[in-house]
Amino acid sequence: MCLYWGFDLPAVARRSLYLPMLANTETLFEVSALIEAFRHDVARRPRADIPV
């Protein structure tokens, strides 16, 4: 059985806390480093199972 996930991209982008910081990046390495640094500095929610 296939499972499809759909997202409203503009809504997801509005909720992204680091999206404005990505505007000045030019390489994939810069994007990766910025996201890694961001994740290091913020508290993340604990993992939870998806109720399917």
mmCIF entry with sequence, helices, sheets and N, C-alpha, C, O atoms, coordinates in Angstrom:
data_MODEL
# 
_entry.id   MODEL 
# 
_entity.id                         1 
_entity.type                       polymer 
_entity.pdbx_number_of_molecules   1 
# 
_entity_poly.entity_id                      1 
_entity_poly.type                           'polypeptide(L)' 
_entity_poly.nstd_linkage                   no 
_entity_poly.nstd_monomer                   no 
_entity_poly.pdbx_seq_one_letter_code       MCLYWGFDLPAVARRSLYLPMLANTETLFEVSALIEAFRHDVARRPRADIPV 
_entity_poly.pdbx_seq_one_letter_code_can   MCLYWGFDLPAVARRSLYLPMLANTETLFEVSALIEAFRHDVARRPRADIPV 
_entity_poly.pdbx_strand_id                 A 
# 
loop_
_entity_poly_seq.entity_id 
_entity_poly_seq.num 
_entity_poly_seq.mon_id 
_entity_poly_seq.hetero 
1 1  MET n 
1 2  CYS n 
1 3  LEU n 
1 4  TYR n 
1 5  TRP n 
1 6  GLY n 
1 7  PHE n 
1 8  ASP n 
1 9  LEU n 
1 10 PRO n 
1 11 ALA n 
1 12 VAL n 
1 13 ALA n 
1 14 ARG n 
1 15 ARG n 
1 16 SER n 
1 17 LEU n 
1 18 TYR n 
1 19 LEU n 
1 20 PRO n 
1 21 MET n 
1 22 LEU n 
1 23 ALA n 
1 24 ASN n 
1 25 THR n 
1 26 GLU n 
1 27 THR n 
1 28 LEU n 
1 29 PHE n 
1 30 GLU n 
1 31 VAL n 
1 32 SER n 
1 33 ALA n 
1 34 LEU n 
1 35 ILE n 
1 36 GLU n 
1 37 ALA n 
1 38 PHE n 
1 39 ARG n 
1 40 HIS n 
1 41 ASP n 
1 42 VAL n 
1 43 ALA n 
1 44 ARG n 
1 45 ARG n 
1 46 PRO n 
1 47 ARG n 
1 48 ALA n 
1 49 ASP n 
1 50 ILE n 
1 51 PRO n 
1 52 VAL n 
# 
_struct_asym.id          A 
_struct_asym.entity_id   1 
# 
loop_
_struct_conf.conf_type_id 
_struct_conf.id 
_struct_conf.pdbx_PDB_helix_id 
_struct_conf.beg_label_comp_id 
_struct_conf.beg_label_asym_id 
_struct_conf.beg_label_seq_id 
_struct_conf.pdbx_beg_PDB_ins_code 
_struct_conf.end_label_comp_id 
_struct_conf.end_label_asym_id 
_struct_conf.end_label_seq_id 
_struct_conf.pdbx_end_PDB_ins_code 
_struct_conf.beg_auth_comp_id 
_struct_conf.beg_auth_asym_id 
_struct_conf.beg_auth_seq_id 
_struct_conf.end_auth_comp_id 
_struct_conf.end_auth_asym_id 
_struct_conf.end_auth_seq_id 
_struct_conf.pdbx_PDB_helix_class 
_struct_conf.details 
_struct_conf.pdbx_PDB_helix_length 
HELX_P HELX_P1 AA1 LEU A 9  ? ARG A 15 ? LEU A 9  ARG A 15 1 ? 7  
HELX_P HELX_P2 AA2 LEU A 19 ? ASN A 24 ? LEU A 19 ASN A 24 5 ? 6  
HELX_P HELX_P3 AA3 LEU A 28 ? ASP A 41 ? LEU A 28 ASP A 41 1 ? 14 
# 
_struct_conf_type.id          HELX_P 
_struct_conf_type.criteria    ? 
_struct_conf_type.reference   ? 
# 
loop_
_atom_site.group_PDB 
_atom_site.id 
_atom_site.type_symbol 
_atom_site.label_atom_id 
_atom_site.label_alt_id 
_atom_site.label_comp_id 
_atom_site.label_asym_id 
_atom_site.label_entity_id 
_atom_site.label_seq_id 
_atom_site.pdbx_PDB_ins_code 
_atom_site.Cartn_x 
_atom_site.Cartn_y 
_atom_site.Cartn_z 
_atom_site.occupancy 
_atom_site.B_iso_or_equiv 
_atom_site.pdbx_formal_charge 
_atom_site.auth_seq_id 
_atom_site.auth_comp_id 
_atom_site.auth_asym_id 
_atom_site.auth_atom_id 
_atom_site.pdbx_PDB_model_num 
ATOM 1   N N  . MET A 1 1  ? 0.839  -1.166 0.000  1.00 0.00 ? 1  MET A N  1 
ATOM 2   C CA . MET A 1 1  ? 0.000  0.000  0.000  1.00 0.00 ? 1  MET A CA 1 
ATOM 3   C C  . MET A 1 1  ? 0.892  1.239  0.000  1.00 0.00 ? 1  MET A C  1 
ATOM 4   O O  . MET A 1 1  ? 1.850  1.327  0.768  1.00 0.00 ? 1  MET A O  1 
ATOM 5   N N  . CYS A 1 2  ? 0.570  2.177  -0.855 1.00 0.00 ? 2  CYS A N  1 
ATOM 6   C CA . CYS A 1 2  ? 1.332  3.423  -0.950 1.00 0.00 ? 2  CYS A CA 1 
ATOM 7   C C  . CYS A 1 2  ? 0.810  4.441  0.056  1.00 0.00 ? 2  CYS A C  1 
ATOM 8   O O  . CYS A 1 2  ? -0.368 4.450  0.413  1.00 0.00 ? 2  CYS A O  1 
ATOM 9   N N  . LEU A 1 3  ? 1.703  5.276  0.488  1.00 0.00 ? 3  LEU A N  1 
ATOM 10  C CA . LEU A 1 3  ? 1.349  6.346  1.404  1.00 0.00 ? 3  LEU A CA 1 
ATOM 11  C C  . LEU A 1 3  ? 1.877  7.646  0.813  1.00 0.00 ? 3  LEU A C  1 
ATOM 12  O O  . LEU A 1 3  ? 3.074  7.765  0.550  1.00 0.00 ? 3  LEU A O  1 
ATOM 13  N N  . TYR A 1 4  ? 1.015  8.601  0.605  1.00 0.00 ? 4  TYR A N  1 
ATOM 14  C CA . TYR A 1 4  ? 1.402  9.882  0.029  1.00 0.00 ? 4  TYR A CA 1 
ATOM 15  C C  . TYR A 1 4  ? 1.300  10.974 1.077  1.00 0.00 ? 4  TYR A C  1 
ATOM 16  O O  . TYR A 1 4  ? 0.351  11.016 1.860  1.00 0.00 ? 4  TYR A O  1 
ATOM 17  N N  . TRP A 1 5  ? 2.282  11.849 1.083  1.00 0.00 ? 5  TRP A N  1 
ATOM 18  C CA . TRP A 1 5  ? 2.260  13.007 1.965  1.00 0.00 ? 5  TRP A CA 1 
ATOM 19  C C  . TRP A 1 5  ? 2.203  14.246 1.090  1.00 0.00 ? 5  TRP A C  1 
ATOM 20  O O  . TRP A 1 5  ? 2.929  14.351 0.102  1.00 0.00 ? 5  TRP A O  1 
ATOM 21  N N  . GLY A 1 6  ? 1.352  15.170 1.449  1.00 0.00 ? 6  GLY A N  1 
ATOM 22  C CA . GLY A 1 6  ? 1.246  16.425 0.714  1.00 0.00 ? 6  GLY A CA 1 
ATOM 23  C C  . GLY A 1 6  ? 1.514  17.585 1.657  1.00 0.00 ? 6  GLY A C  1 
ATOM 24  O O  . GLY A 1 6  ? 1.165  17.533 2.836  1.00 0.00 ? 6  GLY A O  1 
ATOM 25  N N  . PHE A 1 7  ? 2.133  18.625 1.133  1.00 0.00 ? 7  PHE A N  1 
ATOM 26  C CA . PHE A 1 7  ? 2.453  19.794 1.947  1.00 0.00 ? 7  PHE A CA 1 
ATOM 27  C C  . PHE A 1 7  ? 2.091  21.049 1.182  1.00 0.00 ? 7  PHE A C  1 
ATOM 28  O O  . PHE A 1 7  ? 2.187  21.099 -0.045 1.00 0.00 ? 7  PHE A O  1 
ATOM 29  N N  . ASP A 1 8  ? 1.679  22.050 1.912  1.00 0.00 ? 8  ASP A N  1 
ATOM 30  C CA . ASP A 1 8  ? 1.436  23.376 1.354  1.00 0.00 ? 8  ASP A CA 1 
ATOM 31  C C  . ASP A 1 8  ? 2.756  24.138 1.488  1.00 0.00 ? 8  ASP A C  1 
ATOM 32  O O  . ASP A 1 8  ? 3.046  24.686 2.552  1.00 0.00 ? 8  ASP A O  1 
ATOM 33  N N  . LEU A 1 9  ? 3.557  24.178 0.423  1.00 0.00 ? 9  LEU A N  1 
ATOM 34  C CA . LEU A 1 9  ? 4.901  24.735 0.487  1.00 0.00 ? 9  LEU A CA 1 
ATOM 35  C C  . LEU A 1 9  ? 4.951  26.159 1.034  1.00 0.00 ? 9  LEU A C  1 
ATOM 36  O O  . LEU A 1 9  ? 5.795  26.431 1.887  1.00 0.00 ? 9  LEU A O  1 
ATOM 37  N N  . PRO A 1 10 ? 4.095  27.082 0.593  1.00 0.00 ? 10 PRO A N  1 
ATOM 38  C CA . PRO A 1 10 ? 4.151  28.434 1.179  1.00 0.00 ? 10 PRO A CA 1 
ATOM 39  C C  . PRO A 1 10 ? 3.914  28.426 2.694  1.00 0.00 ? 10 PRO A C  1 
ATOM 40  O O  . PRO A 1 10 ? 4.541  29.199 3.418  1.00 0.00 ? 10 PRO A O  1 
ATOM 41  N N  . ALA A 1 11 ? 3.028  27.572 3.172  1.00 0.00 ? 11 ALA A N  1 
ATOM 42  C CA . ALA A 1 11 ? 2.763  27.489 4.614  1.00 0.00 ? 11 ALA A CA 1 
ATOM 43  C C  . ALA A 1 11 ? 3.973  26.929 5.355  1.00 0.00 ? 11 ALA A C  1 
ATOM 44  O O  . ALA A 1 11 ? 4.317  27.411 6.434  1.00 0.00 ? 11 ALA A O  1 
ATOM 45  N N  . VAL A 1 12 ? 4.614  25.926 4.789  1.00 0.00 ? 12 VAL A N  1 
ATOM 46  C CA . VAL A 1 12 ? 5.812  25.359 5.413  1.00 0.00 ? 12 VAL A CA 1 
ATOM 47  C C  . VAL A 1 12 ? 6.924  26.406 5.447  1.00 0.00 ? 12 VAL A C  1 
ATOM 48  O O  . VAL A 1 12 ? 7.606  26.546 6.462  1.00 0.00 ? 12 VAL A O  1 
ATOM 49  N N  . ALA A 1 13 ? 7.112  27.135 4.364  1.00 0.00 ? 13 ALA A N  1 
ATOM 50  C CA . ALA A 1 13 ? 8.151  28.160 4.301  1.00 0.00 ? 13 ALA A CA 1 
ATOM 51  C C  . ALA A 1 13 ? 7.899  29.266 5.331  1.00 0.00 ? 13 ALA A C  1 
ATOM 52  O O  . ALA A 1 13 ? 8.848  29.767 5.936  1.00 0.00 ? 13 ALA A O  1 
ATOM 53  N N  . ARG A 1 14 ? 6.651  29.648 5.537  1.00 0.00 ? 14 ARG A N  1 
ATOM 54  C CA . ARG A 1 14 ? 6.334  30.696 6.523  1.00 0.00 ? 14 ARG A CA 1 
ATOM 55  C C  . ARG A 1 14 ? 6.716  30.257 7.933  1.00 0.00 ? 14 ARG A C  1 
ATOM 56  O O  . ARG A 1 14 ? 7.082  31.092 8.759  1.00 0.00 ? 14 ARG A O  1 
ATOM 57  N N  . ARG A 1 15 ? 6.635  28.964 8.217  1.00 0.00 ? 15 ARG A N  1 
ATOM 58  C CA . ARG A 1 15 ? 6.945  28.466 9.557  1.00 0.00 ? 15 ARG A CA 1 
ATOM 59  C C  . ARG A 1 15 ? 8.434  28.219 9.761  1.00 0.00 ? 15 ARG A C  1 
ATOM 60  O O  . ARG A 1 15 ? 8.874  28.020 10.894 1.00 0.00 ? 15 ARG A O  1 
ATOM 61  N N  . SER A 1 16 ? 9.210  28.228 8.694  1.00 0.00 ? 16 SER A N  1 
ATOM 62  C CA . SER A 1 16 ? 10.640 27.960 8.794  1.00 0.00 ? 16 SER A CA 1 
ATOM 63  C C  . SER A 1 16 ? 11.336 29.117 9.507  1.00 0.00 ? 16 SER A C  1 
ATOM 64  O O  . SER A 1 16 ? 11.245 30.265 9.073  1.00 0.00 ? 16 SER A O  1 
ATOM 65  N N  . LEU A 1 17 ? 12.027 28.812 10.599 1.00 0.00 ? 17 LEU A N  1 
ATOM 66  C CA . LEU A 1 17 ? 12.693 29.846 11.379 1.00 0.00 ? 17 LEU A CA 1 
ATOM 67  C C  . LEU A 1 17 ? 14.017 30.265 10.762 1.00 0.00 ? 17 LEU A C  1 
ATOM 68  O O  . LEU A 1 17 ? 14.510 31.355 11.052 1.00 0.00 ? 17 LEU A O  1 
ATOM 69  N N  . TYR A 1 18 ? 14.604 29.427 9.919  1.00 0.00 ? 18 TYR A N  1 
ATOM 70  C CA . TYR A 1 18 ? 15.903 29.769 9.341  1.00 0.00 ? 18 TYR A CA 1 
ATOM 71  C C  . TYR A 1 18 ? 15.828 30.147 7.867  1.00 0.00 ? 18 TYR A C  1 
ATOM 72  O O  . TYR A 1 18 ? 16.860 30.438 7.263  1.00 0.00 ? 18 TYR A O  1 
ATOM 73  N N  . LEU A 1 19 ? 14.668 30.151 7.284  1.00 0.00 ? 19 LEU A N  1 
ATOM 74  C CA . LEU A 1 19 ? 14.539 30.495 5.866  1.00 0.00 ? 19 LEU A CA 1 
ATOM 75  C C  . LEU A 1 19 ? 15.101 31.878 5.535  1.00 0.00 ? 19 LEU A C  1 
ATOM 76  O O  . LEU A 1 19 ? 15.798 32.008 4.529  1.00 0.00 ? 19 LEU A O  1 
ATOM 77  N N  . PRO A 1 20 ? 14.833 32.916 6.330  1.00 0.00 ? 20 PRO A N  1 
ATOM 78  C CA . PRO A 1 20 ? 15.414 34.229 6.002  1.00 0.00 ? 20 PRO A CA 1 
ATOM 79  C C  . PRO A 1 20 ? 16.947 34.215 5.984  1.00 0.00 ? 20 PRO A C  1 
ATOM 80  O O  . PRO A 1 20 ? 17.563 34.965 5.227  1.00 0.00 ? 20 PRO A O  1 
ATOM 81  N N  . MET A 1 21 ? 17.559 33.371 6.808  1.00 0.00 ? 21 MET A N  1 
ATOM 82  C CA . MET A 1 21 ? 19.023 33.298 6.848  1.00 0.00 ? 21 MET A CA 1 
ATOM 83  C C  . MET A 1 21 ? 19.594 32.638 5.603  1.00 0.00 ? 21 MET A C  1 
ATOM 84  O O  . MET A 1 21 ? 20.769 32.829 5.293  1.00 0.00 ? 21 MET A O  1 
ATOM 85  N N  . LEU A 1 22 ? 18.796 31.873 4.890  1.00 0.00 ? 22 LEU A N  1 
ATOM 86  C CA . LEU A 1 22 ? 19.271 31.180 3.690  1.00 0.00 ? 22 LEU A CA 1 
ATOM 87  C C  . LEU A 1 22 ? 19.377 32.097 2.478  1.00 0.00 ? 22 LEU A C  1 
ATOM 88  O O  . LEU A 1 22 ? 19.967 31.714 1.468  1.00 0.00 ? 22 LEU A O  1 
ATOM 89  N N  . ALA A 1 23 ? 18.825 33.281 2.561  1.00 0.00 ? 23 ALA A N  1 
ATOM 90  C CA . ALA A 1 23 ? 18.793 34.184 1.405  1.00 0.00 ? 23 ALA A CA 1 
ATOM 91  C C  . ALA A 1 23 ? 20.185 34.542 0.902  1.00 0.00 ? 23 ALA A C  1 
ATOM 92  O O  . ALA A 1 23 ? 20.365 34.781 -0.292 1.00 0.00 ? 23 ALA A O  1 
ATOM 93  N N  . ASN A 1 24 ? 21.162 34.584 1.786  1.00 0.00 ? 24 ASN A N  1 
ATOM 94  C CA . ASN A 1 24 ? 22.511 34.994 1.386  1.00 0.00 ? 24 ASN A CA 1 
ATOM 95  C C  . ASN A 1 24 ? 23.448 33.816 1.111  1.00 0.00 ? 24 ASN A C  1 
ATOM 96  O O  . ASN A 1 24 ? 24.649 34.016 0.934  1.00 0.00 ? 24 ASN A O  1 
ATOM 97  N N  . THR A 1 25 ? 22.922 32.602 1.074  1.00 0.00 ? 25 THR A N  1 
ATOM 98  C CA . THR A 1 25 ? 23.771 31.445 0.788  1.00 0.00 ? 25 THR A CA 1 
ATOM 99  C C  . THR A 1 25 ? 23.865 31.230 -0.713 1.00 0.00 ? 25 THR A C  1 
ATOM 100 O O  . THR A 1 25 ? 22.958 31.582 -1.466 1.00 0.00 ? 25 THR A O  1 
ATOM 101 N N  . GLU A 1 26 ? 24.989 30.639 -1.137 1.00 0.00 ? 26 GLU A N  1 
ATOM 102 C CA . GLU A 1 26 ? 25.186 30.371 -2.558 1.00 0.00 ? 26 GLU A CA 1 
ATOM 103 C C  . GLU A 1 26 ? 25.475 28.910 -2.853 1.00 0.00 ? 26 GLU A C  1 
ATOM 104 O O  . GLU A 1 26 ? 25.259 28.453 -3.975 1.00 0.00 ? 26 GLU A O  1 
ATOM 105 N N  . THR A 1 27 ? 25.958 28.170 -1.865 1.00 0.00 ? 27 THR A N  1 
ATOM 106 C CA . THR A 1 27 ? 26.334 26.779 -2.116 1.00 0.00 ? 27 THR A CA 1 
ATOM 107 C C  . THR A 1 27 ? 25.563 25.850 -1.183 1.00 0.00 ? 27 THR A C  1 
ATOM 108 O O  . THR A 1 27 ? 25.023 26.268 -0.159 1.00 0.00 ? 27 THR A O  1 
ATOM 109 N N  . LEU A 1 28 ? 25.530 24.595 -1.565 1.00 0.00 ? 28 LEU A N  1 
ATOM 110 C CA . LEU A 1 28 ? 24.884 23.589 -0.727 1.00 0.00 ? 28 LEU A CA 1 
ATOM 111 C C  . LEU A 1 28 ? 25.614 23.461 0.608  1.00 0.00 ? 28 LEU A C  1 
ATOM 112 O O  . LEU A 1 28 ? 24.988 23.223 1.641  1.00 0.00 ? 28 LEU A O  1 
ATOM 113 N N  . PHE A 1 29 ? 26.942 23.619 0.586  1.00 0.00 ? 29 PHE A N  1 
ATOM 114 C CA . PHE A 1 29 ? 27.716 23.561 1.823  1.00 0.00 ? 29 PHE A CA 1 
ATOM 115 C C  . PHE A 1 29 ? 27.290 24.676 2.779  1.00 0.00 ? 29 PHE A C  1 
ATOM 116 O O  . PHE A 1 29 ? 27.148 24.434 3.978  1.00 0.00 ? 29 PHE A O  1 
ATOM 117 N N  . GLU A 1 30 ? 27.084 25.887 2.271  1.00 0.00 ? 30 GLU A N  1 
ATOM 118 C CA . GLU A 1 30 ? 26.654 27.006 3.117  1.00 0.00 ? 30 GLU A CA 1 
ATOM 119 C C  . GLU A 1 30 ? 25.280 26.729 3.720  1.00 0.00 ? 30 GLU A C  1 
ATOM 120 O O  . GLU A 1 30 ? 25.048 27.008 4.896  1.00 0.00 ? 30 GLU A O  1 
ATOM 121 N N  . VAL A 1 31 ? 24.380 26.187 2.923  1.00 0.00 ? 31 VAL A N  1 
ATOM 122 C CA . VAL A 1 31 ? 23.036 25.851 3.418  1.00 0.00 ? 31 VAL A CA 1 
ATOM 123 C C  . VAL A 1 31 ? 23.134 24.807 4.526  1.00 0.00 ? 31 VAL A C  1 
ATOM 124 O O  . VAL A 1 31 ? 22.521 24.950 5.584  1.00 0.00 ? 31 VAL A O  1 
ATOM 125 N N  . SER A 1 32 ? 23.907 23.764 4.273  1.00 0.00 ? 32 SER A N  1 
ATOM 126 C CA . SER A 1 32 ? 24.066 22.693 5.254  1.00 0.00 ? 32 SER A CA 1 
ATOM 127 C C  . SER A 1 32 ? 24.672 23.210 6.551  1.00 0.00 ? 32 SER A C  1 
ATOM 128 O O  . SER A 1 32 ? 24.197 22.869 7.634  1.00 0.00 ? 32 SER A O  1 
ATOM 129 N N  . ALA A 1 33 ? 25.708 24.023 6.455  1.00 0.00 ? 33 ALA A N  1 
ATOM 130 C CA . ALA A 1 33 ? 26.364 24.566 7.649  1.00 0.00 ? 33 ALA A CA 1 
ATOM 131 C C  . ALA A 1 33 ? 25.420 25.481 8.425  1.00 0.00 ? 33 ALA A C  1 
ATOM 132 O O  . ALA A 1 33 ? 25.402 25.450 9.655  1.00 0.00 ? 33 ALA A O  1 
ATOM 133 N N  . LEU A 1 34 ? 24.643 26.286 7.722  1.00 0.00 ? 34 LEU A N  1 
ATOM 134 C CA . LEU A 1 34 ? 23.712 27.190 8.388  1.00 0.00 ? 34 LEU A CA 1 
ATOM 135 C C  . LEU A 1 34 ? 22.636 26.405 9.138  1.00 0.00 ? 34 LEU A C  1 
ATOM 136 O O  . LEU A 1 34 ? 22.318 26.724 10.283 1.00 0.00 ? 34 LEU A O  1 
ATOM 137 N N  . ILE A 1 35 ? 22.082 25.388 8.501  1.00 0.00 ? 35 ILE A N  1 
ATOM 138 C CA . ILE A 1 35 ? 21.038 24.588 9.147  1.00 0.00 ? 35 ILE A CA 1 
ATOM 139 C C  . ILE A 1 35 ? 21.609 23.827 10.343 1.00 0.00 ? 35 ILE A C  1 
ATOM 140 O O  . ILE A 1 35 ? 20.964 23.732 11.387 1.00 0.00 ? 35 ILE A O  1 
ATOM 141 N N  . GLU A 1 36 ? 22.813 23.288 10.188 1.00 0.00 ? 36 GLU A N  1 
ATOM 142 C CA . GLU A 1 36 ? 23.440 22.572 11.302 1.00 0.00 ? 36 GLU A CA 1 
ATOM 143 C C  . GLU A 1 36 ? 23.671 23.500 12.491 1.00 0.00 ? 36 GLU A C  1 
ATOM 144 O O  . GLU A 1 36 ? 23.398 23.122 13.630 1.00 0.00 ? 36 GLU A O  1 
ATOM 145 N N  . ALA A 1 37 ? 24.167 24.701 12.242 1.00 0.00 ? 37 ALA A N  1 
ATOM 146 C CA . ALA A 1 37 ? 24.384 25.672 13.321 1.00 0.00 ? 37 ALA A CA 1 
ATOM 147 C C  . ALA A 1 37 ? 23.064 26.074 13.961 1.00 0.00 ? 37 ALA A C  1 
ATOM 148 O O  . ALA A 1 37 ? 22.976 26.202 15.183 1.00 0.00 ? 37 ALA A O  1 
ATOM 149 N N  . PHE A 1 38 ? 22.043 26.273 13.144 1.00 0.00 ? 38 PHE A N  1 
ATOM 150 C CA . PHE A 1 38 ? 20.722 26.635 13.668 1.00 0.00 ? 38 PHE A CA 1 
ATOM 151 C C  . PHE A 1 38 ? 20.194 25.540 14.587 1.00 0.00 ? 38 PHE A C  1 
ATOM 152 O O  . PHE A 1 38 ? 19.704 25.825 15.679 1.00 0.00 ? 38 PHE A O  1 
ATOM 153 N N  . ARG A 1 39 ? 20.291 24.296 14.149 1.00 0.00 ? 39 ARG A N  1 
ATOM 154 C CA . ARG A 1 39 ? 19.779 23.175 14.945 1.00 0.00 ? 39 ARG A CA 1 
ATOM 155 C C  . ARG A 1 39 ? 20.553 23.010 16.243 1.00 0.00 ? 39 ARG A C  1 
ATOM 156 O O  . ARG A 1 39 ? 20.008 22.524 17.234 1.00 0.00 ? 39 ARG A O  1 
ATOM 157 N N  . HIS A 1 40 ? 21.810 23.406 16.246 1.00 0.00 ? 40 HIS A N  1 
ATOM 158 C CA . HIS A 1 40 ? 22.628 23.317 17.458 1.00 0.00 ? 40 HIS A CA 1 
ATOM 159 C C  . HIS A 1 40 ? 22.182 24.348 18.491 1.00 0.00 ? 40 HIS A C  1 
ATOM 160 O O  . HIS A 1 40 ? 22.303 24.115 19.694 1.00 0.00 ? 40 HIS A O  1 
ATOM 161 N N  . ASP A 1 41 ? 21.674 25.475 18.034 1.00 0.00 ? 41 ASP A N  1 
ATOM 162 C CA . ASP A 1 41 ? 21.345 26.592 18.920 1.00 0.00 ? 41 ASP A CA 1 
ATOM 163 C C  . ASP A 1 41 ? 19.903 26.623 19.408 1.00 0.00 ? 41 ASP A C  1 
ATOM 164 O O  . ASP A 1 41 ? 19.580 27.430 20.279 1.00 0.00 ? 41 ASP A O  1 
ATOM 165 N N  . VAL A 1 42 ? 19.033 25.782 18.885 1.00 0.00 ? 42 VAL A N  1 
ATOM 166 C CA . VAL A 1 42 ? 17.631 25.806 19.313 1.00 0.00 ? 42 VAL A CA 1 
ATOM 167 C C  . VAL A 1 42 ? 17.254 24.471 19.956 1.00 0.00 ? 42 VAL A C  1 
ATOM 168 O O  . VAL A 1 42 ? 17.816 23.423 19.637 1.00 0.00 ? 42 VAL A O  1 
ATOM 169 N N  . ALA A 1 43 ? 16.298 24.543 20.861 1.00 0.00 ? 43 ALA A N  1 
ATOM 170 C CA . ALA A 1 43 ? 15.787 23.320 21.486 1.00 0.00 ? 43 ALA A CA 1 
ATOM 171 C C  . ALA A 1 43 ? 14.852 22.621 20.501 1.00 0.00 ? 43 ALA A C  1 
ATOM 172 O O  . ALA A 1 43 ? 13.955 23.246 19.935 1.00 0.00 ? 43 ALA A O  1 
ATOM 173 N N  . ARG A 1 44 ? 15.065 21.339 20.306 1.00 0.00 ? 44 ARG A N  1 
ATOM 174 C CA . ARG A 1 44 ? 14.212 20.578 19.389 1.00 0.00 ? 44 ARG A CA 1 
ATOM 175 C C  . ARG A 1 44 ? 13.209 19.755 20.178 1.00 0.00 ? 44 ARG A C  1 
ATOM 176 O O  . ARG A 1 44 ? 13.470 19.340 21.307 1.00 0.00 ? 44 ARG A O  1 
ATOM 177 N N  . ARG A 1 45 ? 12.070 19.531 19.568 1.00 0.00 ? 45 ARG A N  1 
ATOM 178 C CA . ARG A 1 45 ? 11.067 18.683 20.189 1.00 0.00 ? 45 ARG A CA 1 
ATOM 179 C C  . ARG A 1 45 ? 11.568 17.241 20.211 1.00 0.00 ? 45 ARG A C  1 
ATOM 180 O O  . ARG A 1 45 ? 12.320 16.835 19.325 1.00 0.00 ? 45 ARG A O  1 
ATOM 181 N N  . PRO A 1 46 ? 11.160 16.471 21.206 1.00 0.00 ? 46 PRO A N  1 
ATOM 182 C CA . PRO A 1 46 ? 11.553 15.054 21.198 1.00 0.00 ? 46 PRO A CA 1 
ATOM 183 C C  . PRO A 1 46 ? 10.862 14.324 20.048 1.00 0.00 ? 46 PRO A C  1 
ATOM 184 O O  . PRO A 1 46 ? 9.762  14.691 19.633 1.00 0.00 ? 46 PRO A O  1 
ATOM 185 N N  . ARG A 1 47 ? 11.520 13.294 19.546 1.00 0.00 ? 47 ARG A N  1 
ATOM 186 C CA . ARG A 1 47 ? 10.928 12.504 18.473 1.00 0.00 ? 47 ARG A CA 1 
ATOM 187 C C  . ARG A 1 47 ? 9.652  11.816 18.951 1.00 0.00 ? 47 ARG A C  1 
ATOM 188 O O  . ARG A 1 47 ? 9.532  11.418 20.110 1.00 0.00 ? 47 ARG A O  1 
ATOM 189 N N  . ALA A 1 48 ? 8.718  11.690 18.037 1.00 0.00 ? 48 ALA A N  1 
ATOM 190 C CA . ALA A 1 48 ? 7.453  11.008 18.347 1.00 0.00 ? 48 ALA A CA 1 
ATOM 191 C C  . ALA A 1 48 ? 7.056  10.188 17.141 1.00 0.00 ? 48 ALA A C  1 
ATOM 192 O O  . ALA A 1 48 ? 7.325  10.573 16.003 1.00 0.00 ? 48 ALA A O  1 
ATOM 193 N N  . ASP A 1 49 ? 6.418  9.057  17.388 1.00 0.00 ? 49 ASP A N  1 
ATOM 194 C CA . ASP A 1 49 ? 5.930  8.219  16.305 1.00 0.00 ? 49 ASP A CA 1 
ATOM 195 C C  . ASP A 1 49 ? 4.776  8.913  15.573 1.00 0.00 ? 49 ASP A C  1 
ATOM 196 O O  . ASP A 1 49 ? 3.983  9.630  16.183 1.00 0.00 ? 49 ASP A O  1 
ATOM 197 N N  . ILE A 1 50 ? 4.699  8.691  14.283 1.00 0.00 ? 50 ILE A N  1 
ATOM 198 C CA . ILE A 1 50 ? 3.588  9.198  13.499 1.00 0.00 ? 50 ILE A CA 1 
ATOM 199 C C  . ILE A 1 50 ? 2.415  8.244  13.684 1.00 0.00 ? 50 ILE A C  1 
ATOM 200 O O  . ILE A 1 50 ? 2.561  7.048  13.435 1.00 0.00 ? 50 ILE A O  1 
ATOM 201 N N  . PRO A 1 51 ? 1.271  8.730  14.107 1.00 0.00 ? 51 PRO A N  1 
ATOM 202 C CA . PRO A 1 51 ? 0.133  7.838  14.359 1.00 0.00 ? 51 PRO A CA 1 
ATOM 203 C C  . PRO A 1 51 ? -0.546 7.395  13.062 1.00 0.00 ? 51 PRO A C  1 
ATOM 204 O O  . PRO A 1 51 ? -1.443 8.067  12.553 1.00 0.00 ? 51 PRO A O  1 
ATOM 205 N N  . VAL A 1 52 ? -0.108 6.273  12.550 1.00 0.00 ? 52 VAL A N  1 
ATOM 206 C CA . VAL A 1 52 ? -0.741 5.726  11.341 1.00 0.00 ? 52 VAL A CA 1 
ATOM 207 C C  . VAL A 1 52 ? -1.369 4.396  11.635 1.00 0.00 ? 52 VAL A C  1 
ATOM 208 O O  . VAL A 1 52 ? -1.951 3.778  10.743 1.00 0.00 ? 52 VAL A O  1 
# 
